[in-house]
Amino acid sequence: MAGRKTEFRVNVGTSSILMIFVILCLVSFATLSIVSSNADWRLSRKVAERTSAYYGACNDAYSALAQLDASLQEIYLDAGDEASYFEAAGQSRELLFPLSDMQALQVNLEILHPSQGEGFYRITCWQVILTQEPEYNNSFNVLP
């Protein structure tokens, strides 16, 4: 018995179980990567839609500011003095440009007299605001 070598034998069942385990791991990782990439794609699509809506509202705001410049210039040319200018133009303006059904771009302006050398208005606020409160779906039942 001293001259015999012991051999290590791998049974067919052990290699089959190992192969099934490896295949299950690969299928699990493939499923996780598909789910993750789908979620990333949906998120990037929402971000792209939100970004294009924001810049569309910014373009509308700049167009409205250009029209306001022209109308304030006409008011300035027609007004005789500073008091009549502010009476016709007002002291401030608030402009809203919709982004979605729940958000809008708010632009607040302070009307200036051109003799101050700063133009016809000063932008005091340029921000995205909520136009209505979001509705939360509370699916938890709370006992009284």
C-alpha positions in Angstrom: 0.0 0.0 0.0 2.9 2.3 0.4 3.5 2.5 -3.4 0.0 3.4 -4.4 -0.9 7.0 -5.1 -4.3 8.3 -4.2 -6.0 10.0 -7.0 -8.5 12.8 -6.7 -11.6 12.1 -8.8 -14.2 14.6 -9.7 -17.6 13.2 -10.1 -19.8 14.1 -13.0 -22.4 15.5 -10.6 -20.0 18.0 -9.1 -19.1 19.5 -12.5 -22.7 19.7 -13.5 -23.7 21.5 -10.3 -20.8 23.9 -10.8 -21.8 24.5 -14.5 -25.5 25.2 -13.4 -24.3 27.6 -10.8 -22.1 29.5 -13.3 -25.0 29.7 -15.8 -27.4 31.0 -13.1 -24.8 33.7 -12.2 -24.4 34.8 -15.8 -28.2 34.9 -16.3 -28.6 37.0 -13.1 -25.9 39.5 -14.1 -27.4 39.8 -17.6 -30.9 40.4 -16.2 -29.5 43.0 -13.7 -27.6 44.8 -16.5 -30.7 44.9 -18.7 -32.9 46.3 -15.9 -30.2 48.9 -15.0 -29.7 50.1 -18.6 -33.4 50.4 -19.1 -33.8 52.5 -16.0 -30.8 54.7 -17.1 -32.4 55.1 -20.5 -35.7 56.2 -19.0 -34.0 58.7 -16.7 -31.8 60.2 -19.4 -34.9 60.6 -21.6 -36.7 62.4 -18.8 -33.7 64.7 -18.2 -33.5 65.5 -21.9 -37.2 66.4 -22.0 -36.9 68.5 -18.9 -33.8 70.3 -20.2 -35.3 71.1 -23.6 -38.5 72.4 -21.9 -36.4 74.6 -19.6 -34.4 76.1 -22.5 -37.6 76.5 -24.6 -39.0 78.5 -21.7 -35.8 80.5 -21.5 -36.0 81.3 -25.3 -39.6 82.5 -24.7 -38.5 84.6 -21.8 -35.8 86.3 -23.9 -38.3 87.0 -26.7 -40.7 88.5 -24.2 -37.8 90.6 -22.7 -37.0 91.9 -26.2 -40.7 92.9 -26.8 -40.7 94.5 -23.3 -37.6 96.5 -24.3 -39.3 97.8 -27.4 -42.5 98.7 -25.5 -40.6 100.4 -22.6 -38.6 102.4 -25.2 -41.9 103.6 -26.8 -43.3 104.5 -23.3 -40.0 106.4 -22.5 -40.2 108.4 -25.8 -43.8 109.2 -25.2 -43.5 110.1 -21.5 -42.6 113.7 -20.7 -41.0 113.1 -17.3 -39.9 110.3 -15.0 -43.2 110.2 -13.1 -45.3 109.8 -16.2 -42.9 107.1 -17.4 -43.4 105.0 -14.2 -47.1 105.7 -14.3 -47.3 104.1 -17.8 -44.7 101.4 -17.3 -45.3 100.4 -13.7 -42.7 99.6 -11.1 -42.2 95.9 -11.7 -43.3 93.0 -13.8 -43.7 89.2 -13.2 -43.6 86.9 -16.2 -44.4 83.2 -16.1 -43.4 80.7 -18.8 -44.7 77.1 -18.4 -42.3 74.2 -18.3 -44.8 71.5 -17.6 -48.2 71.2 -16.0 -46.6 71.6 -12.6 -43.6 73.9 -13.2 -43.0 77.3 -14.7 -40.1 79.7 -15.2 -40.7 82.8 -13.2 -38.9 86.0 -14.3 -39.4 89.1 -12.0 -38.3 92.5 -13.3 -37.8 95.9 -11.7 -38.6 98.7 -14.1 -35.9 101.3 -14.3 -35.8 104.8 -15.8 -33.3 104.9 -18.6 -31.7 108.1 -17.2 -30.2 105.9 -14.5 -28.0 104.3 -17.2 -28.9 100.7 -16.5 -31.4 100.1 -19.3 -35.2 99.8 -18.9 -35.3 97.0 -16.4 -33.3 94.8 -14.0 -33.9 91.1 -13.6 -34.5 90.4 -9.9 -35.6 86.8 -10.1 -35.1 84.0 -12.7 -36.2 80.7 -11.2 -38.2 77.6 -11.7 -41.3 77.4 -9.5 -44.0 74.9 -8.8 -47.4 76.0 -10.2 -49.3 73.3 -8.3 -48.4 70.9 -5.5 -47.5 67.4 -6.5 -49.9 64.7 -5.6 -48.3 61.9 -3.5 -49.7 58.4 -3.7 -49.7 57.2 -0.2 -50.4 53.4 -0.4 -49.8 52.8 3.2 -52.9 52.3 5.4 -52.5 54.0 8.7 -54.7 52.6 11.4 -56.6 55.3 13.5 
